[in-house]
Amino acid sequence: MYGGASAKSQARRVQWRWLSGMSMTRVGVTLLAIAASVAAWSSSACAEPTGLPRGQDRASPYMRVFGVTQPPYGFVEFCQRMPEECKLGPQEEQRFSATPERLSELHAINQAVNREITPATDLEIYGQTEYWTIPTSRGDCEDFALLKRKRLLARGWPTSALLITVVRDEKGEGHAVLTVRTMQGDFILDNKVDEVKIWHRTPYDFVMRQSYLNTRVWMSLDPKAANSTLPLAGVRRER
């Protein structure tokens, strides 16, 4: 979870050091590519202003992004501590078809991790409000998502299809899930439930997620929540 102004200032300093360590050429190219994508979408929106909603279209199988936003500082620190888990894949869109076999694989991974890892908050485990890591026995919601991502990558799923996503849950609290992008839509792997659902069948409000072009860059999923610093609540899953 995030604290007050001092925690936000610390997060900004950490994020600046983290971005400074990346190749400025690569950062620039990535941001230009993302900006171009957003600009293209904006042009089409101007061409058909009545055909597009202001926010997410809950009838669409795909989420819509609304520009670059500030990444969660827990994620930034995670990438500093475990850079091998944040390696960039090809900067192109790669999706699998959501065949019965692929969906069964998603369900198996989601269920297995949900049963292996005991839900606990970062404060309970590490004594701090925000600490992202690959869990071994206990973990917070983002840790579940990171482990599921790691296992799907080991099975050959592309980096651009596996995106950590921040949402607001039924209580309005911050929660993290794994979005799996397929040709048929965006599916959600969640530590609260074993069922893998298309994103709009979840009860959540979607805030931000990683960019598929560069998973170190985060994109807003809510036009009203740009640069959000929504804390992630530790959610205990009912078994």
C-alpha positions as CSV (number, residue, x, y, z in Angstrom):
1,M,0.0,0.0,0.0
2,Y,1.1,3.6,-0.5
3,G,1.5,6.1,2.3
4,G,1.2,9.8,2.3
5,A,3.1,12.5,0.6
6,S,6.5,11.3,1.7
7,A,5.9,7.8,0.3
8,K,4.8,9.4,-3.0
9,S,7.9,11.5,-3.2
10,Q,10.0,8.5,-2.5
11,A,8.2,6.6,-5.2
12,R,8.9,9.3,-7.7
13,R,12.6,9.3,-6.8
14,V,12.8,5.5,-7.2
15,Q,10.9,5.6,-10.5
16,W,13.2,8.3,-11.9
17,R,16.3,6.3,-10.9
18,W,14.8,3.2,-12.5
19,L,13.9,5.0,-15.8
20,S,17.3,6.7,-15.8
21,G,18.9,3.2,-15.8
22,M,17.2,2.3,-19.0
23,S,18.5,3.2,-22.4
24,M,17.0,6.6,-23.2
25,T,16.8,5.7,-26.8
26,R,14.7,2.7,-26.0
27,V,12.5,4.6,-23.6
28,G,12.0,7.3,-26.2
29,V,11.1,4.9,-28.9
30,T,8.7,3.0,-26.7
31,L,6.9,6.2,-25.5
32,L,6.7,7.5,-29.1
33,A,5.1,4.2,-30.2
34,I,2.6,4.4,-27.3
35,A,1.9,8.0,-28.1
36,A,1.3,7.2,-31.7
37,S,-1.1,4.5,-30.8
38,V,-3.0,6.8,-28.5
39,A,-3.0,9.5,-31.2
40,A,-4.4,7.1,-33.7
41,W,-7.2,6.1,-31.4
42,S,-7.9,9.8,-30.6
43,S,-8.2,10.5,-34.4
44,S,-10.7,7.8,-34.8
45,A,-12.6,9.0,-31.8
46,C,-12.9,12.5,-33.3
47,A,-14.1,11.0,-36.6
48,E,-16.9,9.1,-34.8
49,P,-17.5,10.9,-31.6
50,T,-20.9,9.3,-31.0
51,G,-19.8,5.8,-31.6
52,L,-17.3,5.6,-28.6
53,P,-18.0,5.7,-24.9
54,R,-16.1,8.0,-22.5
55,G,-14.7,5.1,-20.5
56,Q,-14.4,1.4,-20.8
57,D,-16.9,-0.4,-23.1
58,R,-18.1,-3.2,-20.9
59,A,-19.5,-5.0,-24.0
60,S,-16.1,-5.2,-25.7
61,P,-13.9,-8.3,-25.2
62,Y,-10.9,-6.0,-25.1
63,M,-9.9,-3.2,-22.6
64,R,-9.2,0.3,-23.8
65,V,-6.2,2.3,-22.7
66,F,-6.1,6.0,-22.2
67,G,-2.4,7.0,-22.2
68,V,0.7,6.5,-20.1
69,T,0.4,6.7,-16.3
70,Q,2.7,6.3,-13.3
71,P,3.6,2.7,-12.5
72,P,3.1,1.4,-9.0
73,Y,6.2,2.0,-7.0
74,G,6.1,-1.6,-5.6
75,F,6.5,-2.7,-9.2
76,V,9.4,-0.4,-9.8
77,E,11.2,-1.6,-6.8
78,F,10.4,-5.2,-7.8
79,C,12.1,-4.7,-11.1
80,Q,15.2,-3.2,-9.4
81,R,15.5,-6.1,-7.0
82,M,14.6,-8.8,-9.6
83,P,15.5,-7.5,-13.1
84,E,15.4,-10.9,-14.6
85,E,11.6,-10.9,-14.0
86,C,11.2,-7.6,-15.8
87,K,13.1,-8.4,-19.1
88,L,11.4,-6.8,-22.1
89,G,10.1,-9.1,-24.7
90,P,9.7,-8.2,-28.4
91,Q,8.1,-4.8,-28.8
92,E,5.2,-6.1,-30.8
93,E,1.8,-7.4,-30.2
94,Q,1.6,-11.2,-29.7
95,R,-1.5,-13.0,-28.7
96,F,-2.6,-16.7,-28.6
97,S,-6.0,-17.8,-29.8
98,A,-8.2,-18.7,-26.8
99,T,-8.6,-22.3,-27.8
100,P,-10.2,-24.8,-25.2
101,E,-6.7,-26.1,-24.6
102,R,-5.3,-22.6,-23.9
103,L,-8.2,-21.7,-21.6
104,S,-7.8,-24.9,-19.8
105,E,-4.1,-24.0,-19.2
106,L,-5.1,-20.6,-17.8
107,H,-7.6,-22.3,-15.5
108,A,-5.0,-24.8,-14.3
109,I,-2.4,-22.2,-13.5
110,N,-4.9,-19.9,-11.8
111,Q,-6.3,-22.6,-9.7
112,A,-2.9,-24.1,-8.8
113,V,-1.4,-20.8,-7.6
114,N,-4.5,-19.9,-5.7
115,R,-4.3,-23.2,-3.8
116,E,-0.5,-23.2,-3.3
117,I,-0.2,-19.6,-1.9
118,T,-1.8,-18.4,1.3
119,P,-3.1,-14.9,1.1
120,A,-1.5,-12.4,3.4
121,T,-0.7,-8.7,3.3
122,D,2.7,-7.2,2.7
123,L,2.6,-5.7,6.1
124,E,2.0,-9.1,7.7
125,I,4.8,-10.8,5.7
126,Y,7.4,-8.1,5.3
127,G,6.4,-5.4,7.7
128,Q,5.9,-2.9,5.0
129,T,2.9,-1.7,3.1
130,E,4.0,-2.4,-0.5
131,Y,6.5,-5.2,-1.5
132,W,6.1,-7.0,-4.8
133,T,7.8,-10.4,-5.2
134,I,7.5,-14.0,-6.5
135,P,5.8,-15.8,-3.6
136,T,6.8,-19.3,-2.3
137,S,4.1,-19.9,0.4
138,R,2.4,-16.6,1.3
139,G,1.7,-13.5,-0.8
140,D,-0.4,-10.4,-1.5
141,C,-2.6,-10.1,-4.6
142,E,0.1,-8.8,-6.9
143,D,2.4,-11.7,-5.8
144,F,-0.2,-14.2,-7.0
145,A,-0.3,-12.3,-10.4
146,L,3.5,-12.3,-10.7
147,L,3.7,-16.0,-10.0
148,K,1.0,-16.8,-12.6
149,R,2.8,-14.7,-15.1
150,K,6.1,-16.4,-14.5
151,R,4.5,-19.9,-14.9
152,L,2.7,-18.9,-18.1
153,L,5.9,-17.5,-19.5
154,A,7.7,-20.8,-18.8
155,R,4.9,-22.5,-20.9
156,G,5.6,-20.3,-23.9
157,W,3.1,-17.5,-23.5
158,P,4.4,-14.2,-24.9
159,T,5.4,-11.3,-22.6
160,S,3.1,-8.9,-24.4
161,A,0.0,-11.1,-23.5
162,L,0.6,-11.2,-19.8
163,L,0.0,-7.9,-18.1
164,I,-0.2,-7.1,-14.4
165,T,-3.3,-5.0,-13.9
166,V,-4.5,-2.8,-11.0
167,V,-8.3,-2.6,-10.3
168,R,-10.7,-1.3,-7.7
169,D,-12.5,-4.3,-6.1
170,E,-16.1,-4.5,-4.7
171,K,-15.0,-2.5,-1.6
172,G,-13.3,0.2,-3.7
173,E,-9.9,-1.0,-2.5
174,G,-6.8,-1.5,-4.7
175,H,-6.4,-5.1,-6.0
176,A,-4.0,-6.7,-8.6
177,V,-4.9,-9.4,-11.1
178,L,-3.2,-10.8,-14.2
179,T,-4.7,-9.9,-17.6
180,V,-4.1,-12.4,-20.4
181,R,-4.6,-10.9,-23.8
182,T,-5.9,-13.3,-26.4
183,M,-7.2,-12.9,-30.0
184,Q,-10.7,-13.4,-28.5
185,G,-10.4,-11.0,-25.6
186,D,-8.8,-10.1,-22.4
187,F,-9.1,-12.7,-19.6
188,I,-8.5,-12.2,-15.9
189,L,-6.6,-14.5,-13.5
190,D,-7.5,-13.6,-10.0
191,N,-6.5,-14.8,-6.6
192,K,-10.1,-14.3,-5.3
193,V,-11.7,-16.9,-7.6
194,D,-10.5,-19.9,-9.5
195,E,-12.7,-19.2,-12.6
196,V,-11.0,-17.5,-15.4
197,K,-13.3,-14.7,-16.7
198,I,-13.4,-12.3,-19.6
199,W,-12.5,-8.9,-18.1
200,H,-16.0,-7.3,-18.3
201,R,-17.5,-10.3,-16.3
202,T,-15.6,-9.3,-13.2
203,P,-17.0,-6.9,-10.6
204,Y,-14.0,-4.6,-10.8
205,D,-13.3,-1.1,-12.0
206,F,-10.1,-1.2,-14.1
207,V,-7.4,1.4,-13.2
208,M,-4.1,0.7,-15.0
209,R,-2.0,-2.1,-16.5
210,Q,1.3,-2.7,-18.1
211,S,1.8,-1.8,-21.8
212,Y,2.1,-4.7,-24.1
213,L,4.7,-2.7,-26.1
214,N,7.0,-2.3,-23.0
215,T,5.9,-4.0,-19.8
216,R,7.9,-1.4,-17.7
217,V,5.5,1.3,-18.9
218,W,2.0,1.4,-17.5
219,M,-1.2,2.6,-19.2
220,S,-4.3,4.1,-17.7
221,L,-7.5,2.1,-18.1
222,D,-9.6,4.9,-16.6
223,P,-9.6,8.4,-18.2
224,K,-10.4,9.9,-14.7
225,A,-7.6,8.0,-12.9
226,A,-4.4,9.1,-14.8
227,N,-1.3,9.1,-12.6
228,S,-3.2,7.1,-9.9
229,T,-1.4,6.0,-6.8
230,L,-4.1,3.6,-5.7
231,P,-2.8,1.4,-2.9
232,L,-3.2,-2.4,-3.2
233,A,-5.2,-3.9,-0.4
234,G,-4.2,-7.3,1.0
235,V,-7.1,-9.5,0.1
236,R,-7.7,-12.8,2.0
237,R,-9.3,-15.3,-0.2
238,E,-12.1,-17.5,1.2
239,R,-11.2,-21.1,0.7
